[in-house]
Amino acid sequence: MGRASFMFSLFAQVARLFRSKTLEVPASPAAALMESADSRAGMNAHQAQELRAAASAWLSVVR
């Protein structure tokens, strides 16, 4: 998977995350990504790792 494809996948997951309706609003987008990663870790470890990478990327941009 190329770098551009990987980044597109991460941003697509972030967009899907924010499009879904939730009852509780996470403290930050990074927190929402980490919560999603934790919930998917048992079902799809690769996707969970991508979500964690997206959270890390978000934090590096915000800082």
C-alpha positions, 0 to 999 in steps of 0.5 A: 500500500502506497503512502498516499493510499494509506493516508487516504484510508486514514482520512476516510476512516476519520470522515466516517467516524465523524459522520456517524451519530453518537450519544456522547461527544468525545473530548477530541477527534483523537480521543474518538479515534482511539475509542474506535480503535479500542472497540475494533481491536478484537475484530480487525487489528489492522484497522485498529492500528490505522485508527491509532495512527490517524489519532497520532497524526491528528495530534501531531497536526494540532500541536 
